[in-house]
Amino acid sequence: MSTIVNILFAVAMMPIILNFISHYFKHKEFGVVDNNNPRQQAASLSGPGSRSIAAQQNAWEALALFSAAILGAYLMGASAEQMLMPAYIFLAMRIAHALCYLADWAILRSIVWIIGLISCIWIIQLGS
């Protein structure tokens, strides 16, 4: 089970890492990170900075889905070993998704998002 927990932790770190990336773009675009109104400043970002915020928001959403899939499958009797392959695929797709967002590769980003969704469905099906 520890590998699944490590994968879950890595997925949970994705939005936090993307937050640091967005701070870089805030500093680059505005010269300072506005800690008093960070969401207002984030809404003013353009280009890769704006996409880093969108990637972070999507990473939080994906974390909720992945966590529910892992927990649901585990509670329904799936073993950690059964969940490893789809969990690794999900992690790889989340990393690819963030990179595609930052690079502005919209079609590829959508494809890797769908593969990640399929891996969550796969995990849930393991518990059935």
C-alpha positions as CSV (number, residue, x, y, z in Angstrom):
1,M,0.0,0.0,0.0
2,S,2.9,2.4,0.6
3,T,3.6,2.8,-3.2
4,I,-0.1,3.8,-3.7
5,V,0.2,6.3,-0.8
6,N,3.4,7.7,-2.4
7,I,1.7,8.1,-5.7
8,L,-1.2,9.8,-4.0
9,F,1.3,12.1,-2.3
10,A,2.9,12.9,-5.6
11,V,-0.4,13.7,-7.2
12,A,-1.2,15.9,-4.1
13,M,2.0,17.8,-4.6
14,M,1.2,18.7,-8.2
15,P,-1.0,21.7,-7.5
16,I,1.5,23.0,-4.9
17,I,4.4,22.7,-7.4
18,L,2.2,24.5,-10.0
19,N,1.6,27.2,-7.4
20,F,5.3,27.8,-7.1
21,I,5.5,28.0,-10.9
22,S,2.7,30.6,-11.0
23,H,4.7,32.6,-8.4
24,Y,7.6,32.6,-10.8
25,F,5.4,34.0,-13.5
26,K,3.8,36.6,-11.2
27,H,7.3,37.8,-10.3
28,K,8.3,37.8,-13.9
29,E,5.2,39.6,-15.2
30,F,4.6,42.0,-12.3
31,G,7.9,42.3,-10.6
32,V,6.4,41.1,-7.3
33,V,4.1,38.5,-5.9
34,D,1.1,40.2,-4.3
35,N,0.5,38.2,-1.1
36,N,-2.3,40.5,0.0
37,N,-4.4,39.9,-3.2
38,P,-2.9,36.7,-4.8
39,R,-6.1,35.7,-6.6
40,Q,-6.6,39.1,-8.1
41,Q,-3.0,39.2,-9.3
42,A,-3.4,35.6,-10.6
43,A,-6.4,36.7,-12.6
44,S,-4.3,39.4,-14.3
45,L,-1.6,37.0,-15.5
46,S,-1.3,36.3,-19.2
47,G,0.4,33.6,-21.3
48,P,2.2,30.8,-19.5
49,G,1.4,32.4,-16.1
50,S,-2.3,32.3,-16.8
51,R,-2.0,28.7,-17.9
52,S,0.0,27.8,-14.8
53,I,-2.9,29.0,-12.7
54,A,-5.4,27.0,-14.8
55,A,-3.1,23.9,-14.5
56,Q,-3.1,24.3,-10.8
57,Q,-6.8,24.5,-10.6
58,N,-7.2,21.5,-12.7
59,A,-4.6,19.6,-10.6
60,W,-6.7,20.2,-7.5
61,E,-9.8,18.9,-9.3
62,A,-7.9,15.8,-10.5
63,L,-6.6,15.2,-7.0
64,A,-10.2,14.9,-5.7
65,L,-11.1,12.4,-8.4
66,F,-8.0,10.3,-7.9
67,S,-8.3,10.3,-4.1
68,A,-12.0,9.2,-4.4
69,A,-11.1,6.5,-6.9
70,I,-8.3,5.1,-4.7
71,L,-10.4,5.2,-1.6
72,G,-13.4,3.8,-3.3
73,A,-11.6,0.9,-4.9
74,Y,-9.7,0.1,-1.6
75,L,-13.0,0.1,0.4
76,M,-14.6,-2.2,-2.2
77,G,-11.7,-4.7,-1.9
78,A,-9.2,-3.8,-4.5
79,S,-5.6,-4.4,-3.5
80,A,-2.8,-1.9,-3.8
81,E,-1.0,-4.2,-6.3
82,Q,-4.1,-4.1,-8.6
83,M,-4.2,-0.3,-8.4
84,L,-0.5,0.3,-9.2
85,M,-0.5,0.3,-13.0
86,P,-3.5,2.7,-13.4
87,A,-2.2,4.8,-10.6
88,Y,1.2,5.2,-12.3
89,I,-0.5,6.0,-15.5
90,F,-2.6,8.6,-13.8
91,L,0.5,10.2,-12.2
92,A,2.3,10.2,-15.6
93,M,-0.7,11.8,-17.3
94,R,-1.0,14.5,-14.6
95,I,2.7,15.4,-15.1
96,A,2.1,15.5,-18.9
97,H,-1.1,17.5,-18.4
98,A,0.8,20.2,-16.5
99,L,3.6,20.3,-19.1
100,C,1.0,20.5,-21.9
101,Y,-0.8,23.3,-20.1
102,L,2.4,25.4,-19.7
103,A,3.5,24.7,-23.3
104,D,0.0,25.6,-24.6
105,W,-0.5,22.3,-26.3
106,A,-4.3,22.2,-25.9
107,I,-5.2,19.1,-28.0
108,L,-2.4,16.9,-26.4
109,R,-3.5,18.3,-23.0
110,S,-7.0,17.1,-23.6
111,I,-5.8,13.6,-24.7
112,V,-3.7,13.1,-21.6
113,W,-6.6,14.4,-19.4
114,I,-8.8,11.7,-21.0
115,I,-6.2,9.0,-20.4
116,G,-6.0,10.1,-16.8
117,L,-9.8,10.0,-16.4
118,I,-9.8,6.5,-17.9
119,S,-7.2,5.4,-15.4
120,C,-9.4,6.6,-12.5
121,I,-12.3,4.7,-14.0
122,W,-10.0,1.7,-14.3
123,I,-9.1,2.0,-10.6
124,I,-12.8,2.2,-9.5
125,Q,-13.6,-0.9,-11.7
126,L,-11.0,-2.9,-9.7
127,G,-13.2,-2.7,-6.7
128,S,-16.3,-4.0,-8.4
